[in-house]
Amino acid sequence: MSAIHHVQGLHDQLDRVGVALAPLGLRLLLAWEYWESGWMKFTGSNWFAEIQGAFPFPFNVVPPEISWFLATWSELLGAIALVVGLATRYVGVALLILTLVAWYSVHAGHGYNVCDNGYKLALMYSVMLLPLILLGAGRLSVDHWLRRRFGG
Protein backbone atom coordinates (compact mmCIF):
# COMPACT_ATOMS: atom_id res chain seq x y z
CA MET A 1 0.00 0.00 0.00
CA SER A 2 1.35 3.42 -0.89
CA ALA A 3 1.89 6.32 1.46
CA ILE A 4 -1.08 8.11 -0.14
CA HIS A 5 -3.37 5.20 0.76
CA HIS A 6 -2.06 5.22 4.35
CA VAL A 7 -2.69 8.95 4.64
CA GLN A 8 -6.16 8.57 3.12
CA GLY A 9 -6.93 5.72 5.53
CA LEU A 10 -5.82 7.86 8.46
CA HIS A 11 -7.99 10.74 7.24
CA ASP A 12 -10.98 8.40 6.92
CA GLN A 13 -10.48 7.18 10.49
CA LEU A 14 -10.13 10.73 11.80
CA ASP A 15 -13.32 11.70 9.93
CA ARG A 16 -15.25 8.87 11.63
CA VAL A 17 -13.94 9.79 15.08
CA GLY A 18 -14.38 13.52 14.44
CA VAL A 19 -18.03 13.17 13.45
CA ALA A 20 -18.69 11.65 16.87
CA LEU A 21 -16.30 13.58 19.12
CA ALA A 22 -16.23 17.12 17.68
CA PRO A 23 -19.89 17.94 18.38
CA LEU A 24 -19.64 16.23 21.77
CA GLY A 25 -16.67 18.41 22.70
CA LEU A 26 -18.54 21.57 21.69
CA ARG A 27 -21.65 20.46 23.58
CA LEU A 28 -19.75 19.67 26.78
CA LEU A 29 -17.70 22.87 26.77
CA LEU A 30 -20.76 25.04 26.11
CA ALA A 31 -22.79 23.10 28.69
CA TRP A 32 -20.11 23.76 31.31
CA GLU A 33 -20.10 27.49 30.57
CA TYR A 34 -23.88 27.90 30.49
CA TRP A 35 -24.30 25.72 33.61
CA GLU A 36 -21.81 27.85 35.56
CA SER A 37 -23.58 31.04 34.52
CA GLY A 38 -27.03 29.62 35.28
CA TRP A 39 -25.92 28.15 38.60
CA MET A 40 -24.43 31.49 39.63
CA LYS A 41 -27.79 33.11 38.94
CA PHE A 42 -29.74 30.29 40.64
CA THR A 43 -27.70 30.49 43.85
CA GLY A 44 -27.10 34.25 43.80
CA SER A 45 -29.13 37.39 44.04
CA ASN A 46 -30.73 39.15 41.10
CA TRP A 47 -28.16 41.75 40.10
CA PHE A 48 -30.17 42.51 36.93
CA ALA A 49 -32.30 44.76 39.12
CA GLU A 50 -29.22 46.86 39.92
CA ILE A 51 -28.31 47.49 36.28
CA GLN A 52 -31.70 47.42 34.56
CA GLY A 53 -31.53 51.17 34.02
CA ALA A 54 -28.48 50.60 31.81
CA PHE A 55 -30.28 48.01 29.67
CA PRO A 56 -31.18 49.31 26.19
CA PHE A 57 -34.75 49.33 24.94
CA PRO A 58 -36.71 46.98 24.86
CA PHE A 59 -34.87 45.05 27.60
CA ASN A 60 -35.22 47.89 30.08
CA VAL A 61 -39.02 47.52 30.12
CA VAL A 62 -38.98 43.82 31.01
CA PRO A 63 -39.10 43.38 34.79
CA PRO A 64 -35.68 42.22 36.01
CA GLU A 65 -37.29 39.25 37.80
CA ILE A 66 -38.57 37.93 34.47
CA SER A 67 -35.23 38.50 32.73
CA TRP A 68 -33.40 36.80 35.62
CA PHE A 69 -35.77 33.81 35.61
CA LEU A 70 -35.54 33.35 31.82
CA ALA A 71 -31.75 33.66 31.77
CA THR A 72 -31.27 31.32 34.73
CA TRP A 73 -33.49 28.52 33.49
CA SER A 74 -32.43 28.84 29.84
CA GLU A 75 -28.83 28.38 30.93
CA LEU A 76 -29.47 25.51 33.35
CA LEU A 77 -31.90 23.51 31.20
CA GLY A 78 -29.93 24.33 28.06
CA ALA A 79 -26.75 23.00 29.66
CA ILE A 80 -28.44 19.73 30.62
CA ALA A 81 -29.87 19.34 27.11
CA LEU A 82 -26.43 19.98 25.59
CA VAL A 83 -24.77 17.35 27.78
CA VAL A 84 -27.12 14.60 26.61
CA GLY A 85 -27.62 16.03 23.13
CA LEU A 86 -31.39 16.46 23.33
CA ALA A 87 -33.13 18.92 20.98
CA THR A 88 -29.68 20.32 20.33
CA ARG A 89 -30.53 22.47 17.33
CA TYR A 90 -33.45 24.12 19.14
CA VAL A 91 -31.50 24.53 22.36
CA GLY A 92 -28.63 25.97 20.34
CA VAL A 93 -30.93 28.58 18.80
CA ALA A 94 -32.37 29.44 22.23
CA LEU A 95 -28.89 29.80 23.75
CA LEU A 96 -27.69 31.83 20.77
CA ILE A 97 -30.59 34.24 21.25
CA LEU A 98 -29.90 34.36 25.00
CA THR A 99 -26.21 35.03 24.31
CA LEU A 100 -26.93 37.84 21.85
CA VAL A 101 -29.51 39.43 24.15
CA ALA A 102 -27.09 39.16 27.10
CA TRP A 103 -24.32 40.69 25.05
CA TYR A 104 -26.51 43.53 23.82
CA SER A 105 -28.22 44.31 27.10
CA VAL A 106 -25.60 43.46 29.75
CA HIS A 107 -22.10 42.93 28.41
CA ALA A 108 -21.71 45.49 25.59
CA GLY A 109 -20.65 48.39 27.75
CA HIS A 110 -23.98 48.64 29.54
CA GLY A 111 -23.04 46.98 32.79
CA TYR A 112 -21.46 43.68 33.74
CA ASN A 113 -18.46 42.78 31.60
CA VAL A 114 -16.67 39.44 31.91
CA CYS A 115 -13.72 40.24 29.67
CA ASP A 116 -11.76 43.24 28.49
CA ASN A 117 -13.76 44.06 25.38
CA GLY A 118 -17.35 43.01 26.15
CA TYR A 119 -17.93 40.91 23.06
CA LYS A 120 -15.23 38.22 23.05
CA LEU A 121 -17.13 35.57 25.03
CA ALA A 122 -20.44 36.23 23.28
CA LEU A 123 -18.68 35.89 19.93
CA MET A 124 -16.93 32.67 20.97
CA TYR A 125 -20.14 31.10 22.30
CA SER A 126 -22.05 32.15 19.19
CA VAL A 127 -19.44 30.68 16.85
CA MET A 128 -19.38 27.46 18.91
CA LEU A 129 -23.18 27.17 18.83
CA LEU A 130 -23.40 27.52 15.04
CA PRO A 131 -22.08 24.02 14.15
CA LEU A 132 -24.51 22.49 16.65
CA ILE A 133 -27.39 24.47 15.17
CA LEU A 134 -26.44 23.72 11.56
CA LEU A 135 -25.15 20.13 11.89
CA GLY A 136 -26.83 18.84 15.04
CA ALA A 137 -25.56 17.08 18.13
CA GLY A 138 -23.54 14.36 16.44
CA ARG A 139 -23.58 10.59 16.86
CA LEU A 140 -23.06 10.57 20.63
CA SER A 141 -26.40 12.14 21.49
CA VAL A 142 -30.00 11.43 22.34
CA ASP A 143 -30.94 13.27 19.14
CA HIS A 144 -28.99 10.76 17.06
CA TRP A 145 -30.50 7.81 18.95
CA LEU A 146 -34.03 9.18 18.50
CA ARG A 147 -33.45 9.79 14.79
CA ARG A 148 -32.20 6.21 14.32
CA ARG A 149 -34.95 4.73 16.50
CA PHE A 150 -37.88 6.62 15.02
CA GLY A 151 -36.53 7.65 11.61
CA GLY A 152 -36.34 11.06 10.05
C-alpha positions in Angstrom: 0.0 0.0 0.0 1.3 3.4 -0.9 1.9 6.3 1.5 -1.1 8.1 -0.1 -3.4 5.2 0.8 -2.1 5.2 4.3 -2.7 8.9 4.6 -6.2 8.6 3.1 -6.9 5.7 5.5 -5.8 7.9 8.5 -8.0 10.7 7.2 -11.0 8.4 6.9 -10.5 7.2 10.5 -10.1 10.7 11.8 -13.3 11.7 9.9 -15.3 8.9 11.6 -13.9 9.8 15.1 -14.4 13.5 14.4 -18.0 13.2 13.4 -18.7 11.7 16.9 -16.3 13.6 19.1 -16.2 17.1 17.7 -19.9 17.9 18.4 -19.6 16.2 21.8 -16.7 18.4 22.7 -18.5 21.6 21.7 -21.7 20.5 23.6 -19.8 19.7 26.8 -17.7 22.9 26.8 -20.8 25.0 26.1 -22.8 23.1 28.7 -20.1 23.8 31.3 -20.1 27.5 30.6 -23.9 27.9 30.5 -24.3 25.7 33.6 -21.8 27.8 35.6 -23.6 31.0 34.5 -27.0 29.6 35.3 -25.9 28.2 38.6 -24.4 31.5 39.6 -27.8 33.1 38.9 -29.7 30.3 40.6 -27.7 30.5 43.8 -27.1 34.2 43.8 -29.1 37.4 44.0 -30.7 39.1 41.1 -28.2 41.8 40.1 -30.2 42.5 36.9 -32.3 44.8 39.1 -29.2 46.9 39.9 -28.3 47.5 36.3 -31.7 47.4 34.6 -31.5 51.2 34.0 -28.5 50.6 31.8 -30.3 48.0 29.7 -31.2 49.3 26.2 -34.8 49.3 24.9 -36.7 47.0 24.9 -34.9 45.1 27.6 -35.2 47.9 30.1 -39.0 47.5 30.1 -39.0 43.8 31.0 -39.1 43.4 34.8 -35.7 42.2 36.0 -37.3 39.3 37.8 -38.6 37.9 34.5 -35.2 38.5 32.7 -33.4 36.8 35.6 -35.8 33.8 35.6 -35.5 33.3 31.8 -31.7 33.7 31.8 -31.3 31.3 34.7 -33.5 28.5 33.5 -32.4 28.8 29.8 -28.8 28.4 30.9 -29.5 25.5 33.4 -31.9 23.5 31.2 -29.9 24.3 28.1 -26.8 23.0 29.7 -28.4 19.7 30.6 -29.9 19.3 27.1 -26.4 20.0 25.6 -24.8 17.3 27.8 -27.1 14.6 26.6 -27.6 16.0 23.1 -31.4 16.5 23.3 -33.1 18.9 21.0 -29.7 20.3 20.3 -30.5 22.5 17.3 -33.5 24.1 19.1 -31.5 24.5 22.4 -28.6 26.0 20.3 -30.9 28.6 18.8 -32.4 29.4 22.2 -28.9 29.8 23.7 -27.7 31.8 20.8 -30.6 34.2 21.3 -29.9 34.4 25.0 -26.2 35.0 24.3 -26.9 37.8 21.8 -29.5 39.4 24.2 -27.1 39.2 27.1 -24.3 40.7 25.0 -26.5 43.5 23.8 -28.2 44.3 27.1 -25.6 43.5 29.7 -22.1 42.9 28.4 -21.7 45.5 25.6 -20.6 48.4 27.7 -24.0 48.6 29.5 -23.0 47.0 32.8 -21.5 43.7 33.7 -18.5 42.8 31.6 -16.7 39.4 31.9 -13.7 40.2 29.7 -11.8 43.2 28.5 -13.8 44.1 25.4 -17.3 43.0 26.2 -17.9 40.9 23.1 -15.2 38.2 23.0 -17.1 35.6 25.0 -20.4 36.2 23.3 -18.7 35.9 19.9 -16.9 32.7 21.0 -20.1 31.1 22.3 -22.1 32.2 19.2 -19.4 30.7 16.9 -19.4 27.5 18.9 -23.2 27.2 18.8 -23.4 27.5 15.0 -22.1 24.0 14.2 -24.5 22.5 16.6 -27.4 24.5 15.2 -26.4 23.7 11.6 -25.1 20.1 11.9 -26.8 18.8 15.0 -25.6 17.1 18.1 -23.5 14.4 16.4 -23.6 10.6 16.9 -23.1 10.6 20.6 -26.4 12.1 21.5 -30.0 11.4 22.3 -30.9 13.3 19.1 -29.0 10.8 17.1 -30.5 7.8 19.0 -34.0 9.2 18.5 -33.4 9.8 14.8 -32.2 6.2 14.3 -35.0 4.7 16.5 -37.9 6.6 15.0 -36.5 7.6 11.6 -36.3 11.1 10.1 
